[in-house]
């Protein structure tokens, strides 16, 4: 991989080497020890430096050690580097420290650095002569196991009813819209597994049902579409069985009418649509750069198109034809069995895997089986329910039903370390209801919030009045400014006309601006008023009138005015008089022009000149300026009022959200306490029921069987919607309605919980890795250490006593060039007999026929240990469960008929018939309900048996026999080999302790998986035993068939109930015996591998290394590397212990 292909910003530890005051030598093959001792990096002087350098990164380390393993080391040419050949220096893909305090310890860092160290070591190991094939096999297998080890995975099953908000919750946890939240039924029916990868893309594998699985479901769906007489049933109600069937079949085959579908069989339908048949059994890969693209791509498979088909949007004909063609394409969501998504979500970066299980019982048997399998494999269970229902529905106590709770108890998962409850939709809030329900009226913090709202509301009322007054002022001043501008324009026009010698009639602004209303006679009107009165009203502005008066007085004092001017004045007066007449609304008194009395005062007309007009314009402009200033002030007052109102609205909205958040958080606090207590009550009831069954005579219900107050169910209260809005995860989704801060939504705490759930397994994995690697390093160091001062005969004598197989090395292959290549045994070969693994070699035996050799001697002991363990398991199973199985079978037999009747009476006849058609599994599981008395009876004893330490004697016995044999080897060693033999024996003993931890973990995991499998065998057994009863009931047709179906099935249950449950109990015990044998096989294989490692460790006492220059150089180089690696491993182990102590103290 080229350097630019790496995501360097995400993996700084792989591309840099931190030097802590020491000289770091690269892993380079050199032609001589002298050259190696004096070689440094060509481009950097590393002596006495503490800065970080960034040389060429190592290519061998994968970006995701858990997903992509390294290239196989077992098929590489072990002599690939010739002496003297040039090589490009490579920096180890791990950080070098000299002090444990400098290490920023996390389990992931420990594993990543550890894998880098193993890969660096592997490049040198493959250059030395490993001698016999079994050592090469063992060492390369160990290297392979270590390099493939990454952070362990923690599988979390997310359960909840439809509408619980699981999809939105998961999207919030993932910080991206990855889980589909549209598509109606498609989104709740598809099982979605979400895991982490380091790529920036979002990838998915969409797996489809097989041909047989779809045909089986299609057969049932077609039966649902018709009634007993073959007539098509109404399919518009999607809640009915026929509606569900039509919804699925029509989605896959949209062009086939329901009548044609009802008359066809699955084979005929699939022959008509070969494209569908080609999809079945396949897996489609999706790789998208972002969630928006991913949603578009995944939507092609999971979206239901029904919501698009009735769209009334206006589109052109071409677009409508295109949409019609698209709608006629088949939808694939009914054919999907599983979607596996990989994304770079930070919440999953430490190994958590979220599995979104269907919200309701799925009609598809294959998907139901997958869901059950996930429940069996999961390490933790999240149960989601809306907070408005979580407390009232007693969900934590009922835990989705008694059968589900019993199964969790049998799996060992019904405790507060495996179950997490999540109350969703906490933003769905009614403050008044919560205040009343929780008696928060006197709460000081809440009262302070309410006071804030009240104060802001009062202030808002004040500013509302201010804003209204300012608005009225602005409106009035706007009108005055407009009028004044018109007056100024009129004066200017008049001035222009006067200069041009044109006649001009000024605008009567009073009449123009006078409000227009309905004409009516009025005593106070201006009708009949004199022209003088009307003219005095014209231009009623005070300054304008004063100017006219001054002009008139000047006119009276002017004695030298020529006659032409007087004539002009007369004409003007006549014009003004006429104008006044025209503005008198057509009064009859003015029509003949003779209505004025002889004694009326002769009106004197103002003389208009350019100077007077300029003065008037100047006065009006000054007045306009003053008016504008007043208007600006009024507008500023209005703007201030508007701004204050806007701020107050925001303040009230913010404080209201604060109130909502306060009430929601109080409700969450109350809900958490209630849910935790409900869980304790449920657990107490289970314990008491079990105690009463075990010891009815001594049972005391007043005594607690454990400290229930110490049981602390993890409960989270989350608002996915507000978190998504706060993080702007979805554009255009609006503002949050309740919470102002992300922590209050509860989602960040749930994201941190994803990391916390994996911490135990991650810490354990890191510790085990370092322990194994340290032992491996010590084993290699021991092999490289020369055995001096011992003659060859003594070593050969020891070999004859303790070597299990001859020296023939058939696992070393020599190619045409004469170079060595080690052949790595396959997994199957490795766990076969050593005789077969070595190509038919016969083990060495003593003259009396008994096998000799460390491995063979230990294998004889292992056989005894395994046989004893298997027999012990069978006895423990029988002793702990046989009586309970028999009593449980009797109880199930006694309750069977009543259970069948209650089941039939509890549902609609169509649902009951659909259940019979699906062999008891539809919306509820009749088989599980029938067997529930048996599983309830054995649940407590089952849990007690498998929670006990079933393998305590195994580890002690195996360790004791190995130690005894090592002492025997030491006693047989020649005097010259005594000390070295003691050293090797101690090393073998240390390796035994490390390997035994791994073996015990594997065996316990095998037992856990086996017991989970066995505990689930009863429902399938009952279903199989009732198969004929289901078929007989479905044969009933015609009038009254429903009643007859119920009766037929009831009678079948009544006749066969004894055998069904008795045989079920026997089946359970028999399956446990088989499980014990399976565990024995695993134990046998693991211990045989340990026996082989012990002999390999001791074989250095008689193995003689190859004596040539190249081998010496390779071994010396490896020795030097081992010194540094061992020191680093010790530092990492110290850092891990320090961190563990710090966490414990906190």
Secondary structure, 3 states (H helix, E strand, C coil): CCHHHCCHHHCHHHHCEECCCCCCCCCCCCCCHHHHHCCCCCCCCCCCCCCEECCCCCCCCCCCCCCCCCCCCCCCCCCCCCCCCCCCCCCCCCCCCCCHHHCCCCHHHHHHHHHHHHHHHHHHHCCCCCCCHHHHHHHHHHHHHHHHCCCCCEEEEEECCCCCCHHHHHHHHHCCCCCCCCCCHHHHHCCEEEEECCCCCEEEEEEECCHHHHHHHHHHHHHHHECCCCCECCCCCCCCHHHHHHHHHHHHCCCCCHHHHHCCCHHHHHHHCHHHHHHCCCEEEEEECCHHHHHHHHHHHHCCCHHHHCCCCCCCHHHHHHHHHHHCCCCCHHHEEEEEEEECCHHHCCCEEEEECCCCCCCCHHHHHHHHHHHHHCCEEEEEEEHHHHCCCCHHHHCCCHHHHHHHHHHCCCCCCCEEEEEECCCCCCHHHHHHHCCCCCCHHHHHHHHHHHHHHHHHHHHHHHHHHHHHHHHHHHHHHHHHHHHHHHHHHHHHHHHCCCCCCCCCHHHHHCCCCCCCCCCCCCCCCCHHHHHHHCCCCHHHHHHHHHHHHHHHHCCCCCHHHHHHHHHHHHHHHHHHHHCCCCCHHHCCCCCCCCCCCCCCCCCCCHHHHHHHHHHHHHHHHHHHHHHHHHHHHHHHHHHHHHHHHHHHHHHHHHHHHHHHHHHHHHHHHHHHHHHHHHHHHHHHHHHHHHCCCCCCCCCCCCCHHHCCCEEEECCHHHHHHHCCCCCCCCCCCCCCCHHHHCHHHHHHHHHHHHHHHHHHHHHHHHHHHHHHHHHHHHHHCCCCCCCHHHHHHHHHHHCCCCCCCCCEEECCCCCEEECCCCHHHHCCCHHHHCCCCCCCECCCCCECCHHHHHHHHHHHHHHHHHHHHHHHHHHHHHHHHHHHHHHHHHHHHHHHHHHHHCCCHHHHHHHHHCCCECCCEHHHHHHHHHHHHHHHHHHHHHHCCCCHHHHHHHHHHHHHHHHHHHHHCCHHHHHHHHHHHHHHHHHHHHHHHHHHHHHHHHHHHHHHHHHCHHHHHHHHHCHHHHHHHHCCCCCCHHHHHHHHHHHHHHHHHHHHHHHHHHHHHHHHHHHHHHHHHHHHHHHHHHHHHHHHHHHHHCCCCCCCHHHHHHHHHHHHHHHHHHHHHHHHHHHHHHHHHHHHHC
